[in-house]
Amino acid sequence: MEENKTTETVILTRKIQLLLDCDDQEQRSLYYQRLFAWSDMVYKGANLVLSHQYLLDHLKMVPYLNERVKIKIADAAKDADGVLCTSKMNATYRVLTSYYKGELPSAVISPLSQALFKLYRSESLAYSRGERSLRSYKRGMPIPILGSQLKLAPHEKAREFKVGLLQIPFRTFLGKDKTDKRLLLQRTMLGRVKVCSCALKIVEGKLFLLLAVEMPKKANPLQPHVIAEASLGMEHPIGVNVGKQYLHIGHKEEFLHRRLAIQAAMQRVQKAMAYNVGGRGKKRKLNSMERFKDKEKAYVDSKLHLYSRKLIDFCVKHRAGTLLLVNQQAKEEVAKEDAFLLRNWSYYGLIEKIKYKAKMAGINLIVE
């Protein structure tokens, strides 16, 4: 999540599962072929764009070119010595259209070009210093789509929505939604919230909509001079106090018990895999590991959401407009030297969720 330029709104991103809203099996197959083809073009195009941008930035700095070669990376229409027929910003769009015009929709090319150029500019200084390597994108990268392309309508199933994107009919699959996704989609459909961007992500054949909307911050009666002091520790994931009010959130045994149990189960399965029946390559051998795929990550993510939610609710209840994480940087340095803490305690993930929820509640977060 990113904070908007105004202080009154924030941008939220929600992941919503989609299904193709089409009963014709042949047409469904064509839709899937189109989506997988676009997904391949997007990740390949992203790599091409970054390579071209890097080339434009560093061509003039190549030390082994003949001294008589003079290169000025600029638009020739604006600078007589320039060697480009367009601006550096528009070069990303030109690269994508030269490879994929007529195959990739313009509603995908445009947001992809803008996002890649913005990302490259933010990291270009580190590239020029040799502090990091150029990004490399892989299959499975989300397909960015202009927010204006999203069309929502009520579905025959009262609790679902029809979704129109890139002339392909989808419908939502919210199931027993216990979050704010259904309410958010209703408000989006009625035009009460602004759609900033959206993207389609394909994960193991399943389709997901990544919907980013601009939402107003919650109007909580907070007082900036009331400070909540929180500490992330080993015995309790979070300890927080506002004046004389103190709260322990979570406990070491409760948090680690399930996580360590999942790790131990995975180790037992890995040891036993050598004796699994093969016959059709590694897929059958690894079949017993599929149950544990992302299980630990999902458990930890759920717990960190719960702990951070309780922390922010405590702050709101006591009208604390400022949240101070005490001695956190020192604790992270200690954790780096302890392999067990580094592997199991998830300080970084917890802080990220606290930041996100603090922004939504209008609480100023300070990390010591």
C-alpha positions in Angstrom: 0.0 0.0 0.0 1.1 3.5 -0.8 0.0 6.7 0.7 -1.6 9.2 -1.7 -0.2 12.7 -2.1 -3.1 14.1 -0.1 -3.1 13.4 3.6 -6.8 12.5 3.7 -6.7 9.4 1.5 -4.8 6.2 1.1 -4.5 3.7 -1.7 -5.6 0.1 -0.8 -4.9 -3.0 -2.9 -7.2 -6.0 -2.6 -6.7 -9.5 -4.2 -10.0 -10.9 -5.5 -10.4 -14.2 -7.2 -12.0 -14.3 -10.6 -13.7 -16.9 -12.7 -14.4 -16.8 -16.4 -18.1 -16.0 -16.8 -18.5 -18.2 -19.9 -20.2 -21.6 -20.3 -18.9 -22.3 -23.8 -15.8 -24.6 -23.3 -14.3 -23.7 -26.6 -14.6 -20.0 -25.9 -13.2 -20.4 -22.4 -10.2 -22.2 -23.8 -9.6 -19.3 -26.2 -9.9 -16.8 -23.4 -7.3 -18.7 -21.3 -5.0 -18.9 -24.3 -5.2 -15.2 -24.7 -4.5 -14.5 -21.1 -1.5 -16.8 -20.9 -0.1 -15.2 -24.1 -0.5 -11.7 -22.6 1.2 -12.9 -19.4 4.2 -14.1 -21.4 4.4 -10.8 -23.4 4.2 -8.7 -20.2 7.2 -10.3 -18.5 9.3 -10.5 -21.7 8.4 -6.8 -22.5 9.3 -5.7 -19.0 12.8 -7.3 -19.3 13.2 -5.6 -22.8 12.2 -2.2 -21.5 14.6 -2.3 -18.6 17.4 -3.4 -20.8 16.8 -0.6 -23.3 16.6 2.0 -20.5 19.8 0.8 -19.0 21.4 0.9 -22.5 20.3 4.5 -22.9 21.7 5.5 -19.5 25.1 3.9 -19.9 25.9 4.0 -23.6 27.6 7.4 -23.3 29.7 6.1 -20.4 31.2 3.1 -22.2 35.0 3.5 -21.7 36.1 1.5 -24.8 34.3 3.5 -27.6 36.4 5.5 -30.0 36.9 9.0 -28.8 35.5 10.4 -32.1 32.2 8.9 -31.3 29.9 11.5 -29.7 26.7 10.3 -28.2 24.1 12.5 -26.6 21.0 10.7 -25.4 18.4 13.2 -26.2 15.4 13.8 -28.5 16.8 15.1 -31.8 13.7 17.3 -32.2 14.7 19.2 -29.1 18.5 19.0 -29.3 20.4 19.0 -32.6 23.1 16.7 -31.2 20.6 14.2 -29.8 20.6 10.6 -31.3 17.0 9.7 -30.3 13.8 10.1 -32.3 11.7 10.3 -29.1 12.1 11.1 -25.4 13.6 8.7 -22.9 10.2 8.4 -21.2 8.4 7.6 -24.5 11.2 5.1 -25.4 9.7 2.5 -23.1 6.3 2.7 -24.9 8.0 2.6 -28.3 9.9 -0.6 -27.3 6.7 -2.3 -26.3 4.7 -1.2 -29.3 7.5 -2.2 -31.7 7.4 -5.8 -30.3 3.7 -6.3 -29.3 1.6 -3.8 -31.2 -1.6 -5.6 -32.3 -1.0 -8.5 -29.9 -0.9 -6.8 -26.5 -3.8 -4.4 -25.8 -3.0 -0.7 -25.5 -4.8 -0.7 -22.1 -1.9 -3.0 -21.0 1.0 -1.4 -22.8 0.3 2.1 -21.4 0.3 1.3 -17.7 3.1 -1.2 -18.1 5.3 1.4 -19.8 4.6 4.0 -17.1 5.2 1.7 -14.2 8.5 0.4 -15.6 9.9 3.8 -16.4 9.0 5.1 -12.9 10.6 2.0 -11.3 13.7 2.3 -13.4 14.2 6.0 -12.6 13.9 5.2 -8.8 16.7 2.6 -9.1 18.9 4.1 -11.8 21.4 5.7 -9.3 22.0 2.3 -7.7 22.6 0.8 -11.1 25.1 3.4 -12.1 27.1 2.9 -8.9 27.1 -0.9 -9.3 25.2 -1.3 -6.0 22.5 -3.5 -7.6 21.9 -5.5 -10.7 19.2 -4.9 -13.2 15.8 -6.4 -12.3 14.8 -9.6 -14.0 11.1 -10.5 -14.4 9.8 -14.0 -14.6 6.6 -15.8 -15.8 3.7 -15.0 -13.5 4.2 -11.3 -13.4 0.8 -9.5 -13.1 -0.8 -8.0 -16.2 -1.3 -4.3 -15.5 -4.5 -2.8 -16.8 -5.8 0.8 -16.9 -8.3 1.3 -14.1 -10.8 2.9 -16.6 -11.1 -0.6 -18.3 -12.7 -2.1 -15.2 -16.5 -2.6 -15.5 -18.5 -3.9 -12.5 -22.1 -5.0 -12.5 -24.3 -7.2 -10.2 -24.2 -10.9 -10.9 -27.2 -13.3 -11.0 -25.7 -14.7 -7.8 -26.6 -12.0 -5.4 -23.3 -12.0 -3.5 -21.0 -11.9 -6.6 -20.2 -9.4 -9.3 -19.7 -9.4 -13.0 -16.3 -8.0 -14.0 -15.5 -6.8 -17.5 -11.8 -6.4 -18.4 -10.2 -6.3 -21.8 -13.4 -7.6 -23.5 -13.3 -10.8 -21.4 -16.2 -11.6 -19.1 -15.3 -12.5 -15.6 -17.2 -12.9 -12.3 -15.9 -12.7 -8.8 -15.5 -15.7 -6.5 -15.7 -14.2 -3.0 -16.9 -17.3 -1.1 -17.4 -16.8 2.6 -15.7 -13.4 2.5 -15.0 -12.1 6.0 -13.1 -9.1 4.9 -14.1 -5.8 3.2 -13.8 -7.0 -0.4 -17.6 -7.3 -1.1 -18.3 -3.8 0.4 -15.3 -2.4 -1.5 -16.6 -3.8 -4.8 -20.1 -2.4 -4.1 -18.7 1.1 -3.5 -16.5 0.8 -6.6 -19.5 -0.2 -8.7 -21.5 2.7 -7.5 -18.6 5.1 -8.2 -18.1 6.0 -4.5 -14.4 5.2 -4.6 -11.8 5.9 -7.3 -10.1 3.0 -9.1 -6.4 3.9 -9.3 -5.2 0.8 -11.1 -5.8 -2.9 -11.5 -4.0 -6.0 -12.7 -4.7 -9.6 -13.5 -2.5 -12.3 -11.9 -2.4 -15.9 -12.9 -1.4 -18.3 -10.2 -1.4 -22.1 -11.1 -4.3 -21.6 -13.5 -6.3 -19.4 -11.1 -7.2 -15.8 -11.9 -6.9 -13.0 -9.4 -7.8 -9.3 -9.8 -5.4 -6.9 -8.0 -7.6 -3.9 -7.4 -6.1 -0.6 -6.1 -8.6 2.0 -5.0 -8.3 5.4 -3.3 -10.0 5.4 0.1 -10.5 8.2 2.7 -8.7 7.6 6.0 -10.9 6.6 8.9 -12.0 9.6 10.9 -10.9 8.5 14.4 -11.0 11.0 17.3 -7.2 10.8 17.9 -5.0 13.2 19.8 -1.5 13.7 18.4 0.0 14.5 21.8 -1.2 11.1 23.2 1.7 8.7 22.6 1.4 4.9 22.6 4.8 3.2 23.2 5.1 -0.3 21.7 7.9 -2.9 21.9 8.3 -5.9 19.7 9.9 -8.7 21.8 10.5 -12.4 22.2 8.3 -13.3 25.1 5.3 -11.4 23.6 5.2 -10.3 19.9 3.9 -6.9 21.0 3.8 -5.0 24.3 2.1 -1.6 24.2 1.2 1.0 26.8 -0.7 4.4 26.7 -0.1 6.1 30.0 -1.0 3.6 32.7 -2.9 1.3 30.3 -0.7 -1.7 29.2 -1.4 -4.6 26.9 0.5 -7.8 25.9 -0.5 -9.0 22.4 0.3 -12.6 21.6 2.7 -15.0 23.4 5.9 -16.7 22.3 4.5 -20.2 22.9 1.2 -19.4 21.1 3.0 -17.9 18.0 5.9 -20.3 17.7 4.2 -23.6 18.6 2.2 -23.9 15.3 5.0 -22.5 13.2 7.6 -24.9 14.5 5.1 -27.8 14.2 4.7 -26.9 10.4 8.5 -26.8 10.0 8.9 -30.2 11.8 6.2 -31.8 9.7 7.9 -30.5 6.5 11.2 -32.0 7.6 9.6 -35.4 8.3 8.0 -35.4 4.8 11.2 -34.4 3.1 13.1 -37.3 4.8 10.4 -39.7 3.7 10.2 -38.6 0.1 13.1 -40.8 -0.9 10.8 -43.8 -0.3 7.8 -42.4 -2.2 6.7 -44.2 -5.3 7.9 -42.5 -8.4 6.9 -43.6 -11.9 6.2 -40.2 -13.4 9.1 -38.0 -12.5 9.5 -35.8 -9.6 5.9 -34.6 -9.5 4.6 -37.8 -7.9 7.6 -37.9 -5.6 6.9 -34.4 -4.3 3.1 -34.9 -4.1 3.2 -35.2 -0.3 4.9 -31.8 -0.1 2.1 -30.0 -1.8 0.0 -30.0 1.4 2.7 -27.8 3.1 3.1 -25.4 0.2 2.8 -21.8 1.6 1.2 -23.2 4.7 3.8 -21.7 7.1 3.7 -18.3 5.2 -0.2 -18.2 5.4 -0.1 -19.0 9.1 2.5 -16.3 9.9 0.7 -13.8 7.7 -2.6 -14.4 9.5 -1.0 -14.0 13.0 0.8 -10.8 12.0 -2.4 -9.3 10.7 -4.2 -10.2 14.0 -1.4 -8.8 16.2 -1.1 -5.5 14.2 -4.9 -5.1 14.2 -5.1 -5.5 18.0 -2.3 -2.9 18.4 -4.0 -0.3 16.2 -7.4 -1.0 17.9 -5.7 -0.4 21.3 -4.3 2.9 20.1 -7.6 4.1 18.7 -9.5 3.0 21.9 -7.2 5.3 23.9 -7.1 8.1 21.3 -3.3 7.8 20.7 -2.4 9.8 17.6 1.3 8.8 17.8 2.7 5.3 17.9 6.3 4.9 18.9 8.2 1.6 18.3 10.8 1.6 21.0 14.4 0.4 20.4 13.3 -1.5 17.2 16.5 -0.9 15.2 18.7 -2.2 18.0 16.5 -5.3 18.3 16.7 -6.0 14.5 20.5 -5.8 14.7 20.5 -8.4 17.5 18.1 -10.6 15.5 20.5 -10.6 12.5 23.1 -12.4 14.6 20.6 -15.1 15.9 19.7 -17.6 13.2 16.6 -18.7 15.1 15.2 -15.2 15.6 16.0 -14.3 12.0 14.2 -17.4 10.7 11.2 -17.3 12.9 10.3 -14.0 14.4 9.2 -11.9 11.4 9.9 -8.5 12.7 10.0 -6.9 9.3 6.6 -8.3 8.2 5.0 -7.2 11.5 6.3 -3.7 11.1 5.0 -3.5 7.6 1.5 -4.5 8.7 1.6 -2.0 11.5 2.6 0.8 9.1 -0.2 -0.1 6.8 -2.9 -0.1 9.5 -1.5 3.0 11.2 -1.8 5.0 8.0 -5.4 3.8 7.6 -6.3 4.9 11.1 -4.5 8.2 10.8 -1.8 7.3 13.4 1.7 8.8 13.1 4.2 5.9 13.4 7.7 6.5 14.6 10.3 3.7 14.6 13.3 4.3 17.0 
